[in-house]
Amino acid sequence: MFVSEVSMQEAQMARTEMNGKMAFGRPLVVRYACEKYFMDAKDRRKCPFDLKNTCSLGSVMGQMIQIAKIAAIMNKLKALEQEGCGAKKLKGTNFSSGHKD
């Protein structure tokens, strides 16, 4: 999933808060789009843009939409996390239809 942020501070905050969170039993990996190229190439010159200048300022409406998207993602993760706790309790239960082979 890709999420574009309104400001560099929001991007850093989202990255810090979301990186490592568990979703579907696996940790999330959150990084800047260009960061993968740094890790792969180990050469910052191969990055097509500067991470410090990646933020863009949008309209107030655009900012509100971005904040709403982030809130929705975080709420969905919380809901999935709670579902996961309930699913672990049911894991040992046999849900067979009663048919014998």
C-alpha positions in Angstrom: 0.0 0.0 0.0 1.2 3.5 -0.7 0.3 6.5 1.3 1.4 10.0 0.3 1.8 12.5 3.2 1.1 16.2 3.3 4.2 17.2 5.2 7.6 15.6 6.0 6.7 15.7 9.8 3.5 13.7 9.2 5.4 11.3 7.0 8.0 10.8 9.7 5.4 10.4 12.4 3.4 7.9 10.4 6.6 6.0 9.6 7.6 5.9 13.3 4.2 4.9 14.5 3.3 2.3 11.9 6.7 0.6 11.3 6.8 -2.7 13.1 3.1 -2.8 14.0 1.5 -6.2 13.6 -1.1 -6.8 10.9 -2.4 -10.3 10.1 0.3 -11.7 12.3 3.1 -10.0 10.4 5.0 -6.8 11.2 4.5 -3.9 8.9 7.5 -2.4 7.1 7.1 1.3 6.5 9.7 3.3 4.6 10.0 6.1 2.1 9.5 5.1 -1.5 13.1 5.8 -2.3 14.5 4.1 0.7 14.3 0.7 -0.9 16.7 1.9 -3.7 19.1 3.0 -1.0 19.1 -0.4 0.6 19.4 -2.2 -2.8 21.9 0.0 -4.5 23.8 1.3 -1.5 24.3 4.4 -3.6 22.2 7.5 -2.7 22.9 9.0 -6.1 20.6 6.4 -7.7 17.6 7.7 -5.9 15.5 9.8 -8.4 14.7 12.4 -5.7 15.9 13.8 -2.4 14.1 12.4 0.6 14.3 15.8 2.3 12.4 17.4 -0.5 9.7 14.8 -1.0 6.9 16.5 0.9 4.4 18.5 -1.0 2.0 21.0 0.3 -1.6 20.5 -0.7 -4.9 22.3 -0.2 -6.6 22.2 3.2 -9.1 19.7 1.7 -6.2 17.5 0.5 -4.7 17.6 4.0 -8.0 16.6 5.6 -8.4 13.7 3.1 -4.9 12.5 3.9 -5.5 12.7 7.7 -8.8 10.8 7.2 -7.1 8.1 5.2 -4.4 7.6 7.9 -7.1 7.5 10.6 -9.1 4.9 8.6 -6.0 2.7 8.2 -5.1 2.9 11.8 -8.8 2.1 12.8 -8.8 -0.9 10.4 -5.5 -2.2 11.8 -7.0 -2.0 15.4 -10.1 -3.8 14.2 -8.0 -6.5 12.5 -5.9 -6.8 15.6 -9.0 -7.4 17.8 -10.4 -9.9 15.3 -7.1 -11.7 15.3 -7.3 -12.1 19.1 -10.7 -13.6 18.7 -9.6 -15.9 15.9 -6.8 -17.3 17.9 -9.3 -18.5 20.5 -11.3 -20.3 17.7 -8.2 -21.8 16.0 -8.5 -25.1 17.9 -12.2 -25.5 17.2 -13.3 -28.0 14.6 -15.9 -26.5 12.2 -16.7 -29.7 10.2 -20.1 -30.1 8.6 -20.8 -33.4 10.3 -20.4 -35.4 7.1 -18.5 -38.7 7.4 -16.3 -39.8 4.6 
